[in-house]
Amino acid sequence: MKIAFLGPHASFTQLACSQIFPNNELFPQSSIIDCFNAVLNGDVDKAVVPLENSIEGTVSMTLDYLYDFENICIEAEVVMPIAHHLMIHPNNENFETVISHPQALAQTFHFRHDHYKNIETRDFSSTAAAAKLVAENPHEKWAAIANSYAAKLYGLKIINSNIQDFEQNHTKFIVISKNKSLLELDYPKTSEKTSLLITLPEDHAGGLHQVLSVFAWRQMNLSKIESRTLKTGLGNYFFFMNIANEWHPVLSKNALEELKSIGATVKFLGHYNEYLLES
């Protein structure tokens, strides 16, 4: 199979992707939307993209594209521990700027404030791309925040290890495809869930309560509810919802039918397993 992932090489997404699909062709993409397009256009069979970080929260672009792209489903979710390292070019140990992905910079804010308070930062497209840039520009006074594989791949020197502000730093990645199938992986299974995108029938008092009651009286546990703007005007949202536990065909089918009967628009993203990967 052909698998796309948010690149470049040595990104955290590649580390997750290579564990999920160790024997398949992996194709780096420059953005999350490129991953979705690669699946939609049939250039690849599946793609792996980040969904949520335990420190910085949901990757909003991923939610938006799950809503915008028709026929894209979730086959599996994986959780991977995230470790950040500060690295420099071995021939230039003086740096005045730290470059990395905005999420990595945010996840290491307190460390940088305590140890490199006067060093400026610069956002970059990914942690791996930042490491690659430092490696290719030894004359620049730059340091990068990335993973240890990126340091090894690009020949950089790690000067501070595990600089994330919280020890329990994990990122969730999802496997997307055009197939409504369940992907079984040989990793510890932590949970089952069903994901839905729901748009309320209209903006009126009690609208969200009406939707939530569909799940409440059936005792279906919602483990996540998050709103995202529809970009059609202020106050217009869709909701990303996760239903925890096993899939109950009759109960779940009836819930979806009731949601539609009250005028809500429902996009079924899939029922899938969550797995725990190695760091």
N, C-alpha and C positions, 0 to 999 in steps of 0.2 A: 504493500500500500504506500501511497504518497501522503505524507503528513506535513502540514504547514505549522509554523510556530512563530511567535513574535520574536524576531531576531534583534541583533545579529547573533552570530555564533558566540557562545559562552554567556548568553543571557540566562537569567533564572528560568525563563520559560523553556529554553532549550534543555536545561538540566532536568526539569520536570518531564519534558517531552521524550527525552532519551531514556528515561526510566519507564515511561508508559509504553513506548514503542521502540524497544531496543534493537529490533531486527528489521526496521522499515526505513525507507528513504525520508529524510527530514529536509524540509525546505524553509529557510528563514524568510520572513516577511518584514518589511520595514515599519508596518503599523498594524494595529488591531483590525482596522477596516480592510486592509489587504488580506488578512487571514480569512475574514468572512467572505470576501470576494473570491478568493481562491477556492473555497468550498462551493460557493454558489455557482461559479462558472465551471465547476468540474475539473479544475486544474489539479486538485488534490482530493483525496477521499475524506480526510478529516483535518481539523486544526486544533491546536492547543493555545488558549489565551488566558490571561489572568482575570480573575473575577473579584477577589477581595483580599485585603491584607488585614491582619489582626490589629495593626496599629493605625493605619491610615484609612481603613474602611473600604467600601466598594469602589471598583474601577468603573466609573460612570459611563465611559465610552462603551464598555462591553455590554452593559445593560441597554444602552441606547440602540446598539446594533442588533441585539437579540430582539428588540421591538421592531426595528426598521426592516430587517431582512426576513422575507417570507421563506418558509420551508427549512429554516435552520433549527436544529434540535440539539439538546444536550444529551450526550451518551454516558458521561461519567464526570465525577468531580474528584480532584486529588488535592491533598493538603501537604505542603512541603515546608519544613523549617527554613528560615531565611537567615543567613549570616553575612554581614557586610564587613568589608576590609578596606582600609585606606592604603592606596598603593601609589608608587612613584616610578619614574624611569630610573633604572640603576645608575645611569650616568648623570643624573641631575636631581640631587636630593633637596634642593631649595625650591619650594613652591609657594605661590602667592594666591592661587585659585584652586578650589576643589570643584570638580565637575562630576555630575552623575545625573541619573534620572530623578525627577522631583520627589518621587516616593522614597527613594533611598536617602536623599538629603533630609527629608522630613523625619525618616525613621532613625536618623543619627544626629538629630539637632542638638540634644543635650551634650553628647560627647564632643561635638565640634565646638559648642559654646564653652565648654570647660577647658578644652585643650588647644583650640585654634580659633579663639574668639574673633581675632582681627583678620582672619583669612576669608576672603569673599568666596561666594559660591556661584556656580553657573549651571543652569538646567540643561540637560542633554536628553536625547531621544531614548536612551537605555543605558544601564550600567555597563554593559559589555561594549557598547559604542564609545562610551567615555574612556574605558580602559584602552581600547584600540587607538583612540585619538592621542592619548598620552604616549603610547608606545611609538606612534608614528611621528611625534613632534618632541624629540628629546631636548630641543633648544628652548621650548616653552616652559615656564615655571608653573606647571600644572600637576595636580594629583587627582586621582580618580577614586571613587567608591564603587566597588564591584565585588564579585565573588572570587573565591580562590582559584577556580578554574580559569577565569578570565586573566588573572595574574600569571598563571602558568602558561596559558596559550599565547599571551602577548609579551612575555618576558619581563614583567614588572616586579618590583620589589615591594612586598607588604611591610609597612612600617607600624601599622596598628591593626590588630585582629579583633574580630567580633565587637564592632563598635556600635551595634544597634542599641538603642536606648532601653529596650525591654528584651529580656531573655526569651520570653514566649512570643517570638516574632514568626508568624506563619503566613503563607500566602495560599489561597485557593485558586486552582486552575481548573478550567472546564475543557472537556473534549467536545467539539461541535461537529456536526455533520448534517447531511440531508436525510439521514436514515433515523426513523424513530425506533432505535434499537437500544438494548442494554449492553454496555461494554463491561465484560468481566475481566478483572485484573488480578494478578497473583501478588497482591499486597494486602495488609490488614484492612478489612472493611470496618469503617467506623459508624456508618449510618446509611439509611435509605431516605430518599426524598423525592418529591414531585415539585416541579417548578412551573408556575403560571405567570402570565402577564395579563393583568386585568385593567380594563378601562371602564370607569363608572358610566352608567347610562346618561346621567346629566348631573350638573352641579346643583344639588339641593340638600337641605338639612337631612342628616341621617343616611345619606347615600352610602358612605363607607360602612356605617354600622349595618346596613341592610346586606351588604356583601359579606361582611365578616360573620353575620349570623348564620349564613349558609353553612359555614364550617363549624361554628360553635355548637349548634344543636345536634350536629352529627358527631361531636367530640373529635373532630379532626384537628390535630395540633399544628398551628402555624408557627414554624420556627423562625421565619423571617418575613418582614413586611417592609418594603422600601418604596418610596414614591420618586418618580422622575418626571420632569416637565415634558409635556407633549410638544413643546415649542410652537404651539398654535396660539398662545396668548397667556397672560398671567392667570394663574389659578387652574390651569388645565394639566392634569397629571395622568400617568398610568402607574400601576403598582406591580412590583415584582414580589411574588409570594412563594415561599417554600412550605410545603406540607410535609411534616416529618413522618417517619415510620413506613411500614409496608404499604404497598398499593392494594387497595380493596376495590376490585372492578365494579361491583354494583354501587357501593357507597360513593365512590369517587365519580362515577359516571352520572349518578343522580345529582351530585353537587354541581357538576359542570352544566348539566341541563337546567338546574334551577337558576344558576347565575345568568345563563342566556335568557331565561324566561323573564327575568326582571330588567332586561335590557343591557346588561353588562357585556362588553366584548372580551372574550377569553381566548388567549393564545396558549396552547398547551406546549410547553417546551420539552417535556419528557419526564419519565420516572427513571431514576438512576441511582447508582451506589456512590458513596464517598469513600475514598481510600487514603491511607496515610503513607507518604513516600519517605525515603531517606533524604537527609540534607545533602 
